[in-house]
């Protein structure tokens, strides 16, 4: 497993895909801070519940503000990162050396998870810095202990996104093609994200939507005490998603005929 991760690290550093992802996630918070400043200059008023990030303190919520963008960017990365292994036949070289398929699958997931972590740390840090420069650090309404809030909100947002990364990895291993994986990952993200809004209009199916992590990402206010109280539920749903998707992905990959 360690040898697989080392090999993946070397390939990833040499890959343009890594730097494209990091550049996108780095530029976004700076652009949004400048755009928010421009909007305020022309008379707009930033409201936390709507704009999510309005000062340096709420910059920790950059993942919530950019959830859809992060998911689409990471899904594209995972689709090409894994799909190219099947299309170029390099996966056969690794498996022919006697590497476990389970370890191979997990190595891809770990790499995708670490890249996502680095990306969102950079995004959050730049968000805090950019918004602090433009609007001051300020604070978060109704939050007394900021450090505790920042750690809990960042960790919860990351594990929610990580649950989706595990789905993207599963889809990529099942489709074995970058283009098809990309299409299905986009359909999954858009469908479970915005489709949840339809079900939330009905009382009978409203609770079902929160078995999909995108529902928390798109329809929760992570600075609201009501939604903060749901952090344990969000983590539970995320862990269940990661375990189920990884188990299904590994089982089906072990049965796949690699040509």
C-alpha positions as CSV (number, residue, x, y, z in Angstrom):
1,X,0.0,0.0,0.0
2,X,2.8,2.4,0.9
3,X,4.6,1.7,-2.4
4,X,1.4,2.3,-4.3
5,X,0.9,5.7,-2.5
6,X,4.6,6.6,-3.3
7,X,4.1,5.8,-6.9
8,X,0.8,7.8,-7.0
9,X,2.5,10.8,-5.4
10,X,5.3,10.8,-8.0
11,X,2.8,10.6,-10.9
12,X,0.6,13.2,-9.4
13,X,3.3,15.8,-8.9
14,X,4.3,15.5,-12.6
15,X,0.6,15.8,-13.6
16,X,-0.9,19.0,-14.8
17,X,-4.2,18.0,-13.3
18,X,-2.9,18.5,-9.8
19,X,-1.9,22.1,-10.5
20,X,-5.1,22.9,-12.4
21,X,-7.2,21.9,-9.4
22,X,-5.0,23.9,-7.0
23,X,-5.0,27.0,-9.2
24,X,-8.8,27.0,-9.5
25,X,-9.3,26.5,-5.8
26,X,-6.7,29.2,-5.0
27,X,-8.0,31.9,-7.4
28,X,-11.7,31.5,-6.5
29,X,-11.6,33.0,-2.9
30,X,-9.5,35.9,-4.1
31,X,-11.9,36.6,-7.0
32,X,-15.0,36.3,-4.7
33,X,-13.5,38.7,-2.1
34,X,-12.8,41.3,-4.9
35,X,-16.3,40.8,-6.4
36,X,-17.9,41.2,-2.9
37,X,-16.0,44.4,-2.4
38,X,-17.2,45.7,-5.7
39,X,-20.8,44.8,-4.9
40,X,-20.6,46.6,-1.6
41,X,-19.1,49.6,-3.4
42,X,-22.2,49.8,-5.6
43,X,-24.6,49.7,-2.7
44,X,-25.2,46.0,-2.0
45,X,-25.3,44.7,1.5
46,X,-23.7,41.3,2.3
47,X,-25.9,39.0,4.4
48,X,-24.2,36.0,5.9
49,X,-27.2,33.6,5.5
50,X,-27.3,34.5,1.8
51,X,-23.7,35.3,0.9
52,X,-22.1,32.8,3.4
53,X,-18.8,34.6,3.6
54,X,-18.9,38.2,4.5
55,X,-15.7,38.8,6.5
56,X,-12.5,37.0,7.6
57,X,-14.2,35.0,10.3
58,X,-16.7,33.5,8.0
59,X,-14.0,32.7,5.5
60,X,-13.8,29.3,7.2
61,X,-17.0,28.6,5.3
62,X,-15.4,28.9,1.9
63,X,-16.2,25.2,1.3
64,X,-19.9,25.8,1.9
65,X,-19.9,28.9,-0.4
66,X,-18.1,27.0,-3.2
67,X,-19.4,23.5,-2.6
68,X,-20.7,22.9,-6.1
69,X,-17.6,24.2,-7.7
70,X,-15.4,22.0,-5.5
71,X,-17.4,18.9,-6.2
72,X,-17.4,19.5,-10.0
73,X,-13.6,20.2,-10.1
74,X,-12.7,17.2,-7.9
75,X,-15.1,14.9,-9.9
76,X,-13.3,15.9,-13.1
77,X,-9.9,15.3,-11.5
78,X,-11.0,11.9,-10.2
79,X,-12.5,10.9,-13.5
80,X,-9.4,11.6,-15.5
81,X,-7.0,10.5,-12.7
82,X,-8.6,7.0,-12.6
83,X,-10.1,6.7,-16.1
84,X,-6.7,7.2,-17.8
85,X,-5.3,4.2,-15.9
86,X,-7.8,2.0,-17.6
87,X,-7.7,3.7,-21.0
88,X,-3.9,3.7,-21.1
89,X,-3.6,0.2,-19.8
90,X,-1.2,1.3,-16.9
91,X,-3.5,-0.4,-14.4
92,X,-2.5,-3.8,-15.9
93,X,1.2,-3.0,-15.2
94,X,0.5,-2.4,-11.5
95,X,-1.8,-5.4,-11.0
96,X,0.6,-7.7,-12.9
97,X,3.1,-7.1,-10.1
98,X,0.8,-8.8,-7.7
99,X,-0.6,-5.6,-6.1
100,X,-3.9,-6.1,-4.3
101,X,-6.9,-4.7,-6.1
102,X,-8.2,-3.5,-2.8
103,X,-5.0,-1.6,-2.0
104,X,-5.0,-0.2,-5.5
105,X,-8.5,1.1,-5.1
106,X,-7.8,2.6,-1.6
107,X,-4.6,4.2,-2.9
108,X,-6.6,6.1,-5.5
109,X,-9.2,7.2,-2.8
110,X,-6.5,8.3,-0.4
111,X,-4.7,10.4,-3.1
112,X,-8.0,12.0,-4.1
113,X,-8.9,12.6,-0.4
114,X,-5.5,14.2,0.3
115,X,-5.6,16.4,-2.8
116,X,-9.1,17.6,-1.7
117,X,-7.8,18.3,1.8
118,X,-4.9,20.4,0.5
119,X,-7.2,22.2,-1.9
120,X,-9.8,23.2,0.6
121,X,-7.2,24.2,3.2
122,X,-5.6,26.6,0.6
123,X,-9.1,27.8,-0.4
124,X,-10.2,28.4,3.2
125,X,-6.9,30.1,4.2
126,X,-7.0,32.4,1.2
127,X,-10.7,33.1,1.9
128,X,-10.0,34.2,5.5
129,X,-7.0,36.3,4.4
130,X,-8.8,37.9,1.4
131,X,-12.0,38.8,3.2
132,X,-10.1,40.0,6.3
133,X,-8.1,42.4,4.1
134,X,-11.3,43.7,2.4
135,X,-13.9,43.6,5.2
136,X,-11.8,42.9,8.3
137,X,-11.8,39.7,10.4
138,X,-15.0,40.5,12.3
139,X,-16.8,37.6,13.8
140,X,-19.7,35.2,13.4
141,X,-23.0,36.1,14.9
142,X,-24.2,33.9,17.8
143,X,-20.8,32.2,18.0
144,X,-18.9,32.7,21.2
145,X,-15.9,30.4,20.8
146,X,-14.7,31.0,17.3
147,X,-11.8,28.5,17.3
148,X,-14.0,25.6,18.3
149,X,-16.6,26.7,15.7
150,X,-13.9,26.9,13.0
151,X,-12.5,23.5,13.7
152,X,-15.9,21.8,13.8
153,X,-17.3,23.5,10.7
154,X,-14.2,22.9,8.6
155,X,-14.0,19.2,9.7
156,X,-17.7,18.7,9.0
157,X,-17.6,20.4,5.6
158,X,-14.5,18.4,4.6
159,X,-16.0,15.1,5.5
160,X,-19.2,16.0,3.6
161,X,-17.1,16.7,0.5
162,X,-15.0,13.6,1.2
163,X,-18.2,11.4,1.1
164,X,-18.8,12.7,-2.5
165,X,-15.2,12.0,-3.4
166,X,-15.7,8.4,-2.4
167,X,-18.7,8.3,-4.8
168,X,-16.7,9.8,-7.6
169,X,-13.9,7.2,-7.1
170,X,-16.5,4.4,-7.1
171,X,-18.1,5.7,-10.3
172,X,-14.7,6.0,-12.0
173,X,-13.8,2.4,-11.2
174,X,-17.2,1.1,-12.4
175,X,-17.2,3.0,-15.7
176,X,-13.4,2.6,-16.4
177,X,-13.6,5.6,-18.8
178,X,-12.8,9.2,-18.1
179,X,-15.6,10.7,-20.3
180,X,-18.4,8.4,-19.0
181,X,-17.2,8.7,-15.4
182,X,-17.2,12.5,-15.8
183,X,-20.8,12.5,-17.2
184,X,-22.1,10.2,-14.4
185,X,-20.3,12.1,-11.7
186,X,-21.8,15.4,-12.9
187,X,-25.3,13.8,-13.1
188,X,-24.9,12.5,-9.6
189,X,-23.7,15.8,-8.2
190,X,-26.3,17.9,-9.9
191,X,-29.1,15.4,-9.4
192,X,-28.6,14.7,-5.7
193,X,-27.8,18.4,-5.0
194,X,-30.5,20.3,-6.7
195,X,-33.0,17.5,-6.9
196,X,-33.2,17.5,-3.2
197,X,-34.8,21.0,-3.3
198,X,-37.8,19.4,-5.0
199,X,-38.3,16.8,-2.4
200,X,-37.9,19.3,0.4
201,X,-41.2,20.9,-0.7
202,X,-43.0,17.7,0.4
203,X,-43.4,16.8,4.0
204,X,-43.3,13.0,3.4
205,X,-40.0,13.0,1.5
206,X,-38.2,15.9,3.1
207,X,-36.3,13.7,5.6
208,X,-35.0,11.5,2.8
209,X,-33.1,14.3,1.1
210,X,-30.7,14.5,4.1
211,X,-29.4,11.0,3.4
212,X,-27.4,12.7,0.6
213,X,-24.5,14.8,1.7
214,X,-25.1,17.5,-1.0
215,X,-28.4,18.4,0.8
216,X,-26.4,19.5,3.8
217,X,-23.8,21.3,1.7
218,X,-26.4,23.2,-0.4
219,X,-29.2,23.8,2.0
220,X,-27.6,24.4,5.4
221,X,-26.2,27.5,7.0
222,X,-23.1,26.4,8.8
223,X,-23.1,29.6,10.9
224,X,-26.6,28.9,12.2
225,X,-26.9,27.3,15.7
226,X,-29.7,25.1,14.4
227,X,-27.6,23.6,11.6
228,X,-24.5,23.5,13.8
229,X,-26.5,21.2,16.1
230,X,-26.8,18.8,13.1
231,X,-23.0,18.4,12.6
232,X,-23.0,14.9,14.2
233,X,-25.8,13.9,11.8
234,X,-23.8,15.2,8.9
235,X,-20.8,13.3,9.9
236,X,-22.8,10.1,10.4
237,X,-24.3,10.3,6.9
238,X,-20.9,11.1,5.4
239,X,-19.2,8.1,7.1
240,X,-22.0,5.8,6.0
241,X,-21.7,7.1,2.5
242,X,-17.9,6.6,2.5
243,X,-18.1,3.0,3.9
244,X,-20.9,1.9,1.5
245,X,-19.5,3.4,-1.6
246,X,-16.0,2.1,-0.9
247,X,-17.2,-1.3,-0.1
248,X,-19.4,-1.5,-3.3
249,X,-16.5,-0.1,-5.4
250,X,-13.9,-2.5,-4.1
251,X,-16.2,-5.6,-4.4
252,X,-17.2,-4.8,-8.0
253,X,-13.6,-3.8,-8.9
254,X,-12.3,-7.2,-7.6
255,X,-14.8,-8.9,-10.0
256,X,-13.9,-6.7,-13.0
257,X,-12.1,-8.3,-15.9
258,X,-9.2,-6.0,-16.8
259,X,-8.5,-6.3,-20.5
